[in-house]
Amino acid sequence: MIVVTTFEVPGRRIVRTLGLVRGNTVRARHLGRDLLAVFRNLVGGEVHEYTKLMAECREQALDRMIEEAKSLGANAVVGVRFTSSEILANAAEILVYGTAAIIE
């Protein structure tokens, strides 16, 4: 599966677009990670616990989008974008979306 943020795939031609595909995940913060983040905030620097959590969220959302594209018969997803939003005080959603396509 080819996944690109551009609306074209260099060296390939889009034969057919199959429509919007998306994947998302909602994750809540973990109390243990929150405590570590509070201590890290006191001394400054990257909050590794949240960096890892968000990376896992992005990968899961991307995997879900790819599965949806495959179910439509696509071999590529173009115009891919990520967005996030806060659902609750302690939970966030990561959404990835793009256009499923068949390319040569």
C-alpha positions in Angstrom: 0.0 0.0 0.0 1.4 3.4 -1.0 0.4 6.2 1.4 1.4 9.8 0.5 0.5 13.2 1.6 0.6 14.5 -1.9 -2.3 14.2 -4.4 -0.2 12.4 -6.9 2.3 9.6 -6.7 5.5 10.4 -8.6 6.0 8.1 -11.6 2.5 6.6 -11.2 -0.9 7.4 -12.7 -4.1 7.4 -10.7 -6.5 5.2 -12.6 -9.5 5.5 -10.3 -10.3 7.1 -7.0 -12.5 5.2 -4.6 -13.4 7.8 -2.1 -12.6 9.0 1.4 -11.0 6.6 3.9 -10.2 7.3 7.5 -8.9 5.7 10.7 -9.1 7.0 14.2 -8.3 6.2 17.8 -9.2 7.8 21.1 -6.8 7.4 24.0 -7.0 8.4 27.6 -4.0 9.5 29.6 -2.6 7.1 32.2 -2.3 8.2 35.8 1.3 6.8 36.0 2.3 8.7 32.9 0.6 11.9 34.2 2.7 11.7 37.4 5.9 11.3 35.4 4.9 14.2 33.1 4.3 16.4 36.2 7.9 15.7 37.4 9.3 16.2 33.9 7.5 19.5 33.6 9.3 20.7 36.7 12.7 20.2 35.2 11.8 20.8 31.5 12.4 18.7 28.5 10.5 16.3 26.3 7.7 14.3 28.0 8.8 10.9 26.5 5.7 9.1 28.0 3.3 11.2 25.9 5.5 11.2 22.8 5.4 7.4 22.8 1.6 7.4 23.5 0.9 9.8 20.6 3.2 7.8 18.2 1.3 4.6 19.0 -2.0 6.5 18.4 -0.9 7.8 15.0 0.3 4.3 13.9 -3.0 2.7 15.0 -5.1 5.3 13.2 -2.9 4.9 10.1 -3.3 1.1 10.2 -7.1 1.5 10.4 -7.2 3.8 7.4 -5.1 1.4 5.4 -7.4 -1.5 6.2 -10.4 0.5 5.1 -8.6 1.4 1.8 -7.7 -2.3 1.2 -11.3 -3.3 1.8 -12.3 -1.0 -1.1 -9.7 -2.5 -3.4 -7.3 0.4 -3.3 -3.5 0.0 -3.6 -2.8 3.6 -2.6 -4.1 6.4 -0.4 -3.3 10.0 -1.5 -3.7 13.4 0.2 -3.3 11.9 3.6 -3.7 14.3 6.6 -3.6 13.9 10.3 -5.6 15.8 12.9 -6.2 15.6 16.6 -8.8 16.9 19.0 -9.4 16.7 22.7 -12.5 14.6 23.5 -12.4 14.9 27.3 -10.1 16.5 29.8 -8.0 13.3 29.8 -8.6 11.9 26.3 -7.6 12.8 22.8 -8.6 11.6 19.3 -6.2 11.1 16.4 -7.8 11.0 13.0 -6.1 10.3 9.7 -7.9 10.6 6.4 -7.2 10.5 2.7 -8.5 9.4 -0.7 -8.3 5.7 -1.6 -7.1 5.2 -5.1 -6.0 2.6 -7.6 -2.7 3.5 -9.3 -0.7 1.9 -12.1 
